[in-house]
Amino acid sequence: MIRAPVINTVLNSSRTLRQLLGGKNAFEEAVSRSAPARTGSSGGAALAPPQALHLRDVSSAPLWFLACARARRAVTHAISAGEPAEVERGLSRLGELLRLGGVLSHVGALGPAALQRRCERVVDGWYDAAVRGGLSSGLVVPGKTKGVPARRLLHIRIEASAHELMDRMGQQSAKLHAAVAKGLAGNGHLDLRDEDLIGLRDRVKSVWGSTLGSAAVWRKTKYRVPIGKDAVDKIGSFCQDPVTRQRVFEAYYAGFGSDVDEAALELLRTRKQLAIQMGFKSGTAFELAPMSISDEVGARQLMDRCWRDAQPALLPALRKMGELAVSSGGAAPSRGKSSTSTISHADEAFYRALVTREADTWKLAEYLPDTSLPRLLEVVGKAYSVTLREVQPPKTIDRMRSGWHKSVRVYEVSDGSPASAVVRGMEDGRNRLGFVYLDLYQRTSLFGRPAVELAGAQLLCSGHAYLSMNLAEPSMGQGKLFNPEEIVAITHELGHAVHMLCHQGSPQEFEDLPLDVLELPSTLAETIALQPGCMAQYAQHYASGGPPPEALVRSCQRDVHFFVRYLQSASVSLGLSGEAFDPMSATPAELRAESVALWQRYSPVTAHPSFTPFAGEAGLYTAQGPNQLAYLLCYLRVDAILHSSKPGSTGSASVRSRRDGPQRWLNPEFASRLRSQLLDKSFSGSERLASLWPLLAADSKSPGLARQPHPLPPLPSDTSVLFQRA
């Protein structure tokens, strides 16, 4: 919402009054497309194309509550009348209203905020009561009724003690996430001088200096460096002074105290208790059940195989790093030891950056100005045979009317690639799939706090996807220069958005998809966008308009070090929730020791005494759950999709695939086939989860409900291709 409290109140109130007097309700109209989700899908009646949401039309908490009350009455009447189809339709609508209100409330668009929070609690209770009523009357059947996500059914059907555990686990996950985020942001500062920061560019160091320069006489030194992950990454990778690297390294990890370990231990205990009540031996077994690798043994075997297959690509780089460490004054390796044994953990990032020319990635930002965004969207559109066209441009007067903030880009998504004749139907909306609301920049309140906390992709309702990127906004009068990581983030979330709009099933069925299915289109989109041939189609210098040098493009490619860091973090999350570690009897110190051991399993360097894996992705993965293994499964599938070749293909075939790949991947025929097999397809959702979770399977009223297979083909058996192409 635009930052104009008085104007917002007046305009929002007038829109709400107009709807009440006209007998309309924008919330009801927004969710009316929930089933069927597409024109003519599943034999349903044709629906009018979706229209872009005007935020002011859906800004009133009382109007939203009124829509929910009507949906509740419809469900109650359907249950009383014993009409299963109407019960399913009513629950779907009430669930969609609850989802829409939750997302709008979280981004600060639905108000008054205090009233909305109370209304949400009431409506949530209505929804649970309606589902319970449907279950008790036999009108709602787990695995059959499509109006309720299977996870929500599970939450409702479990015993009160397990229900309490599930709620507690959600709170403890948020607590651990907050503790890790606090450590990542950093606590405290180090006073450093230019000679301490040799190797860092002036524009990098300048953010740590005072705007008053030498006039800031109260400062001990020129730079006051906050001890957070951003500073650690920059100094650890590019500072040439080993003493400074060591100081910053130790100060950063000292910021992750026992509170992080205690929060993780509380979460792991609750996760294990809940898993046991659900009929599983561990939290890892419960979380992996829906995925293609559905047990801990299989997951660990896959990760061990990846680590083994990574060695041929990893060892040459490690030897070079070890040689650089010795030439920089480090001790030579003792007899029988490899040169990698000379690399200190605190120095590993620095030598890795030298070997991989990581500094070049910062230069690549000059070729990724905000004017490259339309070309980037065109690449994503070609990959998935859709067209993204900006509508409602961010002009002040237009945004005043619609309510959307100026940082939100609104895109109409239509069926057919930009070069296809099908997109001629864009004007009348015949081929319109929906709209994407891309919120690029993080905004702050008047008190300096982030006004938008929701990150990632969210399905508002059928035909509408909201993406919050939380990127740093450029200074006034300057254009935005995206770095490669931001490009990856944008394309990843766009992959989610296009999947949400193309999916032929209901939004509830979309929620029930396994994580390794949900993350596949987004992982595929980011991988395509990073490929050199594809990057050449959108990367242009902000001043000259010229293409980036090949060396710069190569610098941002996923290498073996990227996958090794992922293995380390996933190993911690997987192992701490697994059978071997008992959180019920462990102490915080034992938890930290176990987490380091799990990290060390896939590390070529010895962990520093002050190190904790929770200071990176491993901490976030532990908070989210061991199902984060899904990304490794997606990387393997993406490689198989993009580089499919016959068994026994030679390395030259792989090179040709890299060179000719973009032409094939962005071809309409390839994109259409990909759409039909992955994005458009409605995989079995609730039925499959009901067969995997004993509690729902027993309550399904289908005694012979068989275990449903994973919706995707078997995983590729050869993991070495990831590192050969890295």
Residue pairs with C-beta under 8 A, 6 or more apart in sequence:
1 8
1 55
1 59
1 107
1 108
1 109
1 403
1 404
1 405
2 8
2 399
2 400
2 403
2 404
2 405
2 406
3 405
3 443
4 400
7 400
8 59
8 403
11 56
11 400
11 401
11 403
12 56
12 59
12 60
12 111
12 403
15 54
15 56
15 57
15 59
15 60
16 59
16 60
16 62
16 63
19 25
19 26
19 57
19 63
20 63
25 63
25 66
25 67
25 70
26 53
26 54
26 57
26 58
26 63
27 58
27 63
27 64
27 67
27 97
27 100
27 101
28 67
28 70
28 71
28 97
30 53
30 58
30 100
30 460
30 461
30 464
31 93
31 96
31 97
31 100
31 461
31 462
32 93
33 47
33 50
33 461
33 462
33 463
34 92
34 93
34 96
34 461
34 462
34 506
34 507
35 44
35 89
35 92
35 146
35 147
35 506
36 42
36 44
36 45
36 47
36 506
37 462
37 463
37 503
37 504
37 505
37 506
37 507
38 47
38 433
38 504
39 46
39 47
39 49
40 46
41 504
42 504
42 682
48 429
49 428
49 429
49 430
49 432
50 432
50 434
50 435
50 462
50 463
50 464
52 391
52 392
52 410
52 412
52 435
53 435
53 437
53 460
53 464
54 401
54 402
54 403
55 109
55 402
55 403
55 404
56 401
56 402
56 403
58 64
58 100
58 104
58 109
58 110
59 104
59 109
59 110
59 111
59 403
60 110
60 111
61 101
61 105
61 110
61 111
61 112
61 115
61 116
61 119
62 115
62 119
64 97
64 100
64 101
64 104
64 110
64 116
64 119
65 119
65 122
65 123
67 97
68 94
68 97
68 98
68 101
68 119
68 123
68 126
71 90
71 93
71 94
71 97
72 94
72 123
72 126
72 130
74 86
74 90
74 93
75 87
75 90
75 91
75 94
75 130
75 134
76 130
76 133
77 86
78 86
78 87
78 89
78 90
78 139
79 87
79 130
79 133
79 134
79 137
79 139
82 137
82 139
83 139
84 139
84 145
87 134
87 139
87 140
87 145
87 147
88 140
88 145
88 146
88 147
89 147
90 130
90 147
91 127
91 130
91 131
91 134
91 140
91 145
91 147
91 148
92 146
92 147
92 506
92 507
92 508
94 123
94 126
94 127
94 130
95 127
95 147
95 148
95 149
95 152
95 507
95 508
96 461
96 462
96 507
97 123
98 120
98 123
98 124
98 127
99 459
99 460
99 461
99 507
100 460
100 461
101 110
101 116
101 119
101 120
101 123
102 120
103 454
103 458
103 460
103 466
104 110
104 460
105 113
105 116
105 117
105 120
106 453
106 454
107 439
107 452
107 454
107 466
107 468
108 451
108 452
109 403
110 116
128 156
131 140
131 148
131 152
131 153
131 156
132 156
134 140
134 145
135 153
135 156
135 157
135 699
138 701
139 145
140 147
140 148
140 153
141 700
141 701
141 702
142 150
142 153
142 157
142 686
142 690
142 696
142 697
142 699
142 700
143 150
143 686
143 687
143 688
143 689
143 690
143 691
143 696
143 697
143 700
143 702
143 705
144 686
144 687
144 700
144 702
145 686
146 505
146 506
146 508
146 509
146 686
147 506
147 508
148 508
148 686
149 508
149 511
149 512
149 685
149 686
150 512
150 685
150 686
150 689
150 690
150 693
150 696
151 511
151 512
151 689
153 686
153 690
153 696
154 278
154 689
154 693
154 695
154 696
155 163
155 166
157 695
157 696
157 699
158 166
158 277
158 278
158 695
159 277
161 277
162 274
162 277
162 278
165 270
165 273
165 274
165 277
166 274
168 270
169 267
169 270
169 271
169 274
172 263
172 266
172 267
172 270
173 267
173 623
173 624
173 625
174 623
175 263
175 266
175 267
176 260
176 263
176 264
176 266
176 267
176 619
176 622
176 623
177 620
177 623
177 624
179 259
179 260
179 263
180 256
180 260
180 614
180 615
180 619
180 620
180 623
183 255
183 256
183 260
183 614
183 615
183 619
184 228
184 229
184 615
185 228
185 229
186 226
186 227
186 228
186 229
186 230
186 231
186 252
186 255
187 227
187 255
188 226
188 227
188 251
188 255
189 224
189 225
189 226
189 227
190 224
190 225
190 227
190 247
190 248
190 251
191 219
191 220
191 221
191 223
191 224
191 225
192 208
192 221
192 222
192 223
192 224
192 225
192 244
193 221
193 222
193 223
194 205
194 222
194 223
195 241
196 223
196 239
196 241
196 243
196 244
197 205
197 223
197 235
197 239
197 241
197 244
198 239
198 240
198 241
199 238
199 239
199 240
199 241
200 234
200 235
200 238
200 239
201 362
204 234
204 238
204 362
205 223
208 223
208 224
208 225
208 226
208 231
209 222
209 223
209 224
210 216
210 219
210 224
225 231
225 235
225 248
227 248
227 251
227 252
227 255
228 252
229 252
229 615
229 616
231 248
231 252
232 248
232 249
232 252
233 349
235 244
235 245
235 248
236 245
236 248
236 249
236 346
236 349
236 350
237 349
237 350
237 352
237 353
237 358
237 359
238 350
238 353
238 359
239 245
239 248
239 350
240 350
242 328
242 329
242 346
242 347
242 350
245 346
245 347
245 350
246 344
246 346
249 345
249 346
249 608
249 610
250 346
250 608
250 610
252 615
253 608
253 610
253 611
253 612
253 615
254 610
255 615
256 612
256 614
256 615
256 619
258 588
260 612
260 614
260 619
261 588
261 589
261 591
261 592
261 612
261 614
262 588
264 576
264 591
264 595
264 614
264 619
264 622
264 623
265 583
265 586
265 588
265 591
267 622
267 623
268 283
268 576
268 577
268 581
268 583
268 591
268 622
269 583
269 584
271 283
271 286
271 577
271 625
272 282
272 283
272 577
272 583
272 584
274 283
274 286
275 281
275 282
275 283
275 285
275 286
278 286
278 693
278 694
278 695
279 693
279 694
279 695
280 286
280 289
281 579
282 296
282 577
282 578
282 579
283 577
283 578
283 625
283 626
284 296
284 299
284 574
284 577
284 578
284 579
284 626
285 295
285 296
285 579
287 577
287 625
287 626
287 627
288 294
288 295
288 296
288 299
288 626
288 627
288 629
289 692
289 693
290 514
290 515
290 688
290 689
290 692
291 514
291 515
291 516
291 627
291 629
291 630
291 633
291 710
292 514
292 516
292 633
292 710
292 712
292 714
292 715
293 299
293 302
293 629
293 633
293 715
294 692
294 710
296 574
296 578
296 579
299 574
299 626
299 629
300 574
302 632
302 715
302 719
303 567
303 570
303 571
303 574
303 602
303 629
303 632
305 719
306 563
306 567
306 632
306 719
306 722
307 564
307 567
307 601
307 602
309 719
309 720
309 722
309 723
310 560
310 563
310 564
310 567
310 722
310 723
312 720
312 723
313 559
313 560
313 723
313 724
313 726
314 560
314 561
314 564
314 604
314 723
317 352
317 355
317 356
317 560
317 561
318 338
318 339
318 340
318 343
318 604
319 338
319 339
319 340
320 355
321 340
321 343
321 348
321 351
321 352
321 354
321 355
322 333
322 338
322 339
322 340
322 341
322 342
322 343
322 351
323 339
324 351
324 354
324 355
325 339
325 342
325 343
325 344
325 347
325 351
326 332
326 333
326 339
326 342
330 342
330 343
330 344
331 342
332 342
333 339
333 341
333 342
334 341
340 604
340 605
343 351
343 604
343 605
344 605
344 608
345 605
345 606
345 607
345 608
345 611
346 608
348 605
352 358
352 561
353 359
356 555
356 559
356 561
357 551
357 555
358 555
360 551
360 552
360 555
360 556
361 483
361 484
361 552
361 555
361 556
362 483
363 552
364 483
364 484
364 539
364 548
364 552
364 553
364 555
364 556
365 481
365 482
365 483
365 484
366 481
366 541
366 542
366 543
367 539
367 540
367 541
367 542
367 547
367 548
367 552
368 481
368 482
368 483
368 484
368 486
368 487
368 539
369 479
369 480
369 481
369 482
369 540
369 542
370 474
370 479
370 480
370 481
370 482
371 479
371 540
371 542
372 482
372 538
372 539
372 540
373 409
373 482
373 490
374 390
375 537
375 538
375 540
376 487
376 490
376 491
376 529
376 538
377 388
377 411
377 494
378 388
378 418
378 537
378 538
379 528
379 529
379 534
379 537
379 538
379 666
380 388
380 491
380 494
380 495
380 498
380 525
380 528
380 529
381 387
381 388
381 417
381 418
382 417
382 418
382 419
382 666
382 668
382 671
383 524
383 525
383 528
383 665
383 666
383 671
383 674
384 495
384 498
384 502
384 521
384 525
384 671
384 674
384 675
384 679
385 415
385 416
385 417
385 420
385 668
385 671
385 672
385 674
385 675
386 413
386 414
386 415
386 416
386 417
386 433
386 498
386 501
386 502
387 413
387 414
387 415
387 416
387 417
387 418
387 420
387 423
387 426
388 411
388 412
388 413
388 436
388 494
389 411
389 412
389 414
389 426
390 409
390 410
390 411
390 412
391 410
391 411
391 412
391 435
392 398
392 399
392 402
392 404
392 410
394 404
394 406
394 407
394 408
394 409
396 406
399 405
399 406
404 410
404 437
405 439
405 443
407 439
407 440
407 441
407 443
407 473
408 437
408 438
408 439
408 440
409 437
409 438
409 440
410 435
410 436
410 437
410 438
411 435
411 436
411 437
411 438
412 426
412 432
412 435
413 432
413 433
413 434
413 435
413 436
413 497
413 498
413 501
414 422
414 423
414 425
414 426
414 431
414 432
414 433
415 422
415 423
415 431
415 432
415 433
416 422
416 423
416 425
416 431
417 423
417 668
417 671
419 668
420 668
422 431
423 431
425 431
426 432
433 463
433 501
433 502
434 462
434 463
434 464
434 465
434 500
434 501
435 463
435 464
435 465
436 465
436 467
436 494
436 497
436 498
436 501
437 460
437 464
437 465
437 466
437 467
438 467
438 469
438 490
438 494
439 452
439 466
439 467
439 468
439 469
440 469
440 471
440 473
440 480
441 469
441 470
441 471
441 472
441 473
442 450
442 452
442 470
442 471
442 472
442 473
443 450
443 451
443 452
443 473
444 450
444 451
445 451
450 470
452 468
452 470
454 466
454 468
455 468
455 469
455 470
456 467
456 468
456 493
456 496
457 465
457 466
457 467
457 493
457 496
457 497
457 500
457 522
458 465
458 466
458 467
458 468
459 465
459 466
459 500
459 507
459 510
460 466
461 507
462 506
462 507
463 501
465 496
465 497
465 500
465 501
467 493
467 494
467 496
467 497
469 486
469 489
469 490
469 493
471 480
471 482
471 486
471 489
473 480
474 480
474 481
479 542
481 542
482 490
484 530
484 556
487 529
487 530
488 526
488 529
488 530
491 522
491 525
491 526
491 528
491 529
492 522
492 523
492 525
492 526
493 522
494 522
494 525
495 521
495 522
495 523
495 524
495 525
495 526
496 518
496 521
496 522
498 521
498 525
498 679
499 518
499 521
499 522
499 679
500 510
502 675
502 679
502 680
503 509
503 510
503 679
503 680
503 682
504 680
504 681
504 682
505 682
505 683
505 685
508 685
508 686
509 682
509 683
509 685
509 686
510 518
510 685
511 685
512 685
512 686
512 688
512 689
513 683
513 685
513 711
514 630
514 710
514 711
515 627
515 630
516 630
516 633
516 634
516 637
516 712
517 683
517 711
517 712
518 630
519 630
519 631
519 634
520 634
520 637
520 638
520 678
520 712
521 678
521 679
523 631
523 634
523 635
523 638
524 634
524 638
524 641
524 642
524 674
527 558
527 635
527 638
527 642
528 534
528 642
528 662
528 665
528 666
529 535
529 538
530 556
530 557
530 558
531 658
531 661
531 662
531 665
532 550
532 553
532 554
532 557
532 658
533 658
533 659
533 661
533 662
533 663
534 662
534 665
534 666
535 548
535 553
536 547
536 548
536 553
537 662
539 547
539 548
539 553
540 546
540 547
541 547
541 548
557 726
558 726
559 726
560 723
560 726
562 726
563 635
563 722
563 723
563 726
564 602
564 603
564 604
565 616
565 617
566 617
566 631
566 632
567 602
567 632
568 599
568 601
568 602
568 603
568 613
568 618
569 599
569 613
569 616
569 617
569 618
569 621
569 628
570 621
570 628
570 629
570 631
570 632
571 598
571 599
571 601
571 602
572 595
572 598
572 599
572 613
572 614
572 618
572 621
572 622
573 618
573 621
573 622
573 624
573 625
573 626
573 628
573 629
574 598
574 626
574 629
575 581
575 594
575 598
576 583
576 591
576 594
576 595
576 598
576 622
577 622
577 625
577 626
578 626
581 594
583 591
586 594
592 612
592 614
595 612
595 613
595 614
595 618
595 622
596 607
596 611
596 612
596 613
598 613
599 607
599 613
599 618
600 606
600 607
613 619
614 622
621 628
633 715
635 722
636 715
636 716
636 719
636 722
637 712
637 715
637 716
639 716
639 721
639 722
639 725
640 716
641 674
642 657
642 661
642 665
643 654
643 657
643 658
643 661
643 721
643 725
645 653
645 654
645 657
651 724
654 721
654 724
654 725
658 725
664 670
665 671
681 711
683 711
684 708
684 711
687 705
687 708
688 708
688 711
689 696
690 696
690 697
690 700
690 705
691 697
691 705
691 706
691 707
691 708
692 707
692 708
697 705
